[in-house]
Amino acid sequence: MAFRIARHDTSDVVQLSDGSRLRIWPADVATTLQWFHTTELEIEPIQDGFCSNVLVNRADASRVRVIDERSSWPSEQVQRSLGLTKRRRT
């Protein structure tokens, strides 16, 4: 089933044509900024430590990791993914 973007007012939350609202993984937000209201998307489940699904653009197969809007990302994983944490020397 294909969905379209109904609303994308905030950078990290997207509302789809079925009314569902998803929070986008911070490192993937730039990808969604290339999508339009006409972009056809599919939701696919994934096996991941903290992401539940991916949104897939049918046209170019670009993918973004998402969770339900009411959930929040684990801050340590976000910082590590974005390269914001310093690695300890041992």
C-alpha positions in Angstrom: 0.0 0.0 0.0 1.3 3.4 -1.0 1.1 6.5 1.2 1.8 10.1 0.5 3.0 12.9 2.7 0.1 14.9 4.1 2.1 17.2 6.3 5.8 17.7 7.1 5.8 20.9 9.1 8.5 19.9 11.6 11.8 18.6 10.5 11.5 15.3 12.3 7.8 14.4 12.1 5.9 13.4 9.0 2.2 12.8 8.7 1.1 10.4 6.1 -2.0 10.3 4.0 -3.6 7.8 6.3 -3.2 10.2 9.3 -0.3 8.3 10.9 2.5 10.4 12.3 6.1 9.1 12.3 9.3 10.5 13.9 12.2 10.4 11.5 15.7 9.3 12.6 17.7 12.5 12.9 20.4 11.4 10.4 17.7 10.7 7.8 15.8 14.0 8.0 17.8 15.5 5.0 16.5 12.7 2.8 12.8 13.5 3.6 13.4 17.1 2.6 13.9 15.9 -1.0 10.4 14.3 -0.9 7.2 16.0 -2.1 3.5 15.6 -1.3 3.3 13.5 -4.5 6.0 11.1 -3.4 4.7 7.6 -3.0 6.0 5.9 0.1 5.7 2.4 1.6 6.2 1.5 5.2 8.3 -1.6 5.8 9.1 -3.2 9.2 12.8 -3.6 10.1 14.7 -5.5 12.7 16.7 -2.8 14.5 17.6 -1.9 18.0 15.5 1.3 18.1 13.8 1.9 14.8 10.5 0.0 14.1 10.0 0.7 10.4 11.4 2.4 7.3 9.7 4.7 4.9 10.7 3.8 1.3 10.3 6.2 -1.6 8.9 4.1 -4.5 10.5 6.3 -7.1 14.2 6.2 -6.0 14.2 3.6 -3.2 15.5 6.1 -0.7 14.8 5.0 2.8 14.4 6.7 6.2 14.2 5.1 9.6 11.1 5.9 11.7 9.3 5.3 14.9 5.8 6.3 16.1 5.6 10.1 16.7 4.8 9.6 20.4 8.0 7.7 21.0 11.4 9.4 21.4 14.8 8.4 20.2 17.4 7.1 22.7 19.7 10.1 23.1 23.0 8.1 23.3 22.3 6.3 20.0 21.3 9.6 18.3 24.5 11.3 19.4 26.7 8.3 18.4 24.9 8.1 15.0 25.5 11.8 14.3 29.1 11.7 15.5 28.4 13.9 18.5 30.0 11.8 21.2 33.7 11.5 21.8 35.2 8.1 21.9 37.1 7.1 24.9 40.7 6.1 24.6 41.7 3.0 26.4 
